[in-house]
Amino acid sequence: MEGQEPVILAAGRLSPEKGFSTLIQAFARLAAKRACRLVILGEGRQRGDLERLVNDSRLMDRVSMPGWTTNPFAYMSRAALFVLSSVREGLGLVLIEALACGCPCVSTDCPSGPREILQGGDLAGC
């Protein structure tokens, strides 16, 4: 939306294999240079650790973690960018969902899924 900070969106189970701690650290570097926000949808055992990382990084006003939602598509359709930061994935369905909502996407090149979904980074044929 014009006049508002761009929102970077991520979604998934809050667990180590989803790479959200790395995402928050990378976002801290970006947020130091540019006005933007990060929203992470999901629940899981790593919530406390991720909240501490956000706090320790002094990003409380830039990062929100609203939890699990029945309608992530409402977020995906309005986000400036969707990030899949996983260390490993089975398929990466959330990436497919974000693309279906018309949201630009970026992903780690973890085994199984993202490279095939994003056609090796070349979506010119889509």
N, C-alpha and C positions, 0 to 999 in steps of 0.2 A: 504494500500500500504506500502510496506517495506520501512523503513527509514523515514516515515512520522508519525506525531502524529495521534493517532486514533481519529476518528470523531464520536461523539455521535449525533444522529439525533432525532429531534422531529418535529412534523408537526400538524397543526390544526389552528382553528380560535383563534386569540389572544384575549381570553376572560377569565375571572376568573375561570370558571368551568374546563378549560383545565389544570390548575395547573402549568403553565409555571413559575410563580414566585417561587414556591417551587422547581421546577427543577433547576432554575438558582442558587438558594441558595445551593442546594445539589451539583451542579456542582462546585461552588466556593470551597467547601470543598475538592472535588476530585482534582481540578486543583491545589490546594495548595500542593498536594502530588505527582501528576503525570502529565506528559506532555500529554495534550489532548485538543480537541476543541469541541465546541457545536455549532450545526447549528439548528436553529428553522425556519421551513418553515411556512408561513401563514401571514395573515393580520387580523386586527381587532382593536377594540376600546382600547385595552389594550397596544398597541404598545408603546406609549410614556412612560407609567409606567414601562414596561419591559426594555426599553432602559435605563431609569434612573437607574433601579436596576443593570443592567450590568455595567453602568458607576460607580455607587456608590460602586460596588463590585470590581472595577478595573479589569474588565474582557474584556475590549474592544478588546484586541488582541487575545482573546480566544473564544469569542462568536460572531457569525454572525447571522443576521436575514434578509436574502435576500428577504423575502416577499413570495407572492403566486407564485407558478410555475405550468405550465401545465404538467410538467413531474417530479413528485417527485420520480419516480422509479429510475431515474438515480442517485439520492442521496442515496436512500435506498439500491441499489445494491453495493454501495461502502462504506457505513458506517460500522463502527466496531460494533455499537449497536444502536438499535432504542428504544426510551423511550416514553411510553404513560404515562403521568403524571396527567391524568384527575381526578377530584373529582367525576365526574359522566359522564356517556357515554350512548348513546342510543344503539350502537352496537360496536363501535371501529373498523370501517372498515379500518382505516389507519393501525391498527395493523395487520390485515389480509393481507393488501397490502405489508407491510414490510416483513412479514413471507414468502409471495409468492416470494419475491425478494431474499430470502435466508439470510436475515439480522437477526442476533440474536436480541431478543426482551426482554424487561423488562417492567413491567407495575405496576401501582398502582392497588390495588384491589378494584376499585370503583364499585358501583352497576351496573349491567347489561352489560355484554359483555366480558371484559378482562379475567375473570376467566374461562368462557366457551371457549373462543378462545384459551387460553393457557392451557386448560385442567387442571386447578387447579395448574399450574406450572409444570406439568409433560408432556413433549412432547416426551417421549420415544416411544410412539406408533405412532408418525408421520413419 
